[in-house]
Amino acid sequence: MLSNWPTKTRGFLFWFLSIGIALISWRFIPLGVQTSMNFVAHHLEGRALALYAHIAIAPLVLALLPFQFSTRLRLRRPGLHRWMGRTYALGVLVSGVAALSLAANTAAGPVAGLGFGLLAILWIVVTARAVLLALQRRIAEHRVWMIRSAALTFAAVTLRLEMPVLEMTLGIETGYPIVAWSCWVPNLIVAEWLVRRKQALPLPA
């Protein structure tokens, strides 16, 4: 029993952080963007559609993430797994395109814009590759690319874990351009290491 604790703990954190951060990200619904997300409120002038598309749909993608790695769901309800996967992929496309517009016009400067823009492009491309492989029934390869997609989706979690520390130590003007890269590059490196160590890493159900 003790030997299973690390795996169970990772599984719990994966689910808890994905769904928890997704729910917190929807705080703009009752509170409004100006009150809850003032650091992106400048996008309301001229890019409101892109802003709402991103902040409304990206949390849905994050909330769906752990379900896509549930072995129990995949085996017991394969049809539901596929439909949730389609919703996940469509959400990545819509939210990713919106994120590109926001990144290109961020008030945080070109370093932050480039970091978030590259994240959006990779998010779309990697997820599209995973979908294509699923359609071709190349399931083992599909799972590998979904691990990469998951690492990029999980950037929403790492950003929210890192940003308070960076803001307290370096200030938001310095910390925000850093987090634009640190929220996803280490995730992708870890995912690639896992993929190369074992070509289809099974995540906890």
N, C-alpha and C positions, 0 to 999 in steps of 0.2 A: 504493500500500500504506500509506504513512504517513497518508494522509487517513482511513483506516478505523480507525486506532488508538483514537481517542476512543470510537467506537461499540463496538468490540470490548472495550475496557476497561470501559465501562458495563455491557455484557452480562455480562462475567465477574464483576464485582462484584455484580450483581443475583443471579446464580445462587449465587455463593460465599457471600454474606451470608445469603441466604434459607435455603439448606440448612444452612450452618454454624451459624447461630443456632438453627435448629430442632433440630439435633442436640444443641447445648449445653443447650437448654431441657429436654431429656429427662434431664438429669443426676440429677434427683430419683429416677429409677427405680433406679439402683444405690446412690445415696448417701442417699436419703430426703429428705423435705421439710425437716425440722428442720436438717439439716446443710447442704443445698445452697440452700435458699430460706427462711432463717429470717425474712426480712422479711414473708413471707405465712403463716408457720406458725400464726399466731393463728387463721386460718380453719379449722384442723383441728378446733377446738372448735365444733361446731354447723353448720359449712358445709363439711365434708370432701368431700361429693359434688360441690358446685359448684367447689371448689378443684381437685380431681382432673380434673373435666370440662374445666376451662379449661386447666390446665397440661399436660394430656395431648393435647388435641385442637387447641389453637391452634398448636402447633408443626407438626402435620400440615398444617394450612391453609397455614402459611408455606412449608413444603417443597413443597407443590403449586403455589404461586404462579408460579414461573418456567415451569413446564410449561404453564400456561394461556396464557402469552404466547409460546409457541414456535410460530412459523409452520410449521416443519418438521413438528412433531407434528400440528398442526391440519390440514395438507394431506394428510399421509401416513396418519394414523390418526385420522380425524374421530370415529369411534366412541369411541376411547379418550379423546380430548379431551372429549367430552361426558360420559363417565362420571367422569372426573377433575373436571370442572366441577361435577357433581352432588355429588361427595364434598366438594369445596371449599365449596360453598354450605351443605351440611348441617353441615359442621364449623363454619362461621361462625355458623350459627343456634345450635347447641348451646353452643359456646364463648362466644358473645356473651351468651346468656341467663345462663350461669354467671358471666360477668364482671360483669353487672349486679348480681347478688347480692353478689359480692365487693366491688364498688365502694360499694354501699350500706352495707356493714358494715366498711369499711376502718378500720384504726387510724391511718391517716395524716392524718385530718381531712377536713372537708367540701370543701375546695378540690380535694384529690386525688380524693376520691370523685366529685365532680361531673365532673372532667376525664375520668376513666376511664369513668364511667357514660355520658357523652355519646358517647365514643368507641365504646362497645359498641352503643349505640342506632344511631348512624350506620352502623357496620359492618354490622349486620343489615339496615337499611333499604336502604342503597346496594347491597348484594349481592343482596337480594331484587329490587330494580329491575332489576339486570343479568340475573338469571335470567328474569324476566318478559319482558324484551325478547328474550332468546334464544328463549323458547318461542313468541313472536310472529313469529320470524324477522326481526326488525329488527336485523340483525347489526351494522351500523355503530354504531347507538345502544348496543347491547349492549357493544361494545368500549369505548366512551366510559365507560360506567358501571363496567366492569371496571377501567379505569385508576383511577377513584376508589376502588373497593374495594381495589385493590392498594395504594394510598397508605395506606389505613387498616390493612391487614394488615401493611404494612412498618413500622408503628409499633413492632412487636416488635423490629425491628432498631435503629431510631433510639433507642429507649429504652435498649437495652443499650450503645449507643455514647455516649450522652449521660450516663447515670447515673454512671459512674465519675468523669467530669469534674466534675459537679455535687456529688458526694459529697466529692471532694477539696477543692473550692473553697468550697462553702457548707455542707457537712454534709448528712447524709441527711434530717434533719428538715425542712430548708428545700428541699433539692434534689428530694425525692420529689414534693411538690405541684407543683413547676415542671415536672418531667418528665411528669407526668400530662397536661399540655397540650402541652408542647414536642415530645413524641414523635410527635404526629399532626397538630397544626394546620399546621405548616410543610409537612408532606407533602401535605396536602390542598390547600394554596395552590399548591404547585408543580404538582400534578396538574391543578388547575383551569386554571392558566396554560397548561399543555401542551395541554389539551383545547380551550381557546379559540383557541390558536395553530393547531392542526391537529386537526380533529374526531375523527380516529381515529389516534392516534400509534402507529406500529408499533414494538414493542420487539424487541430482538435475539432471533433464534431460538437 
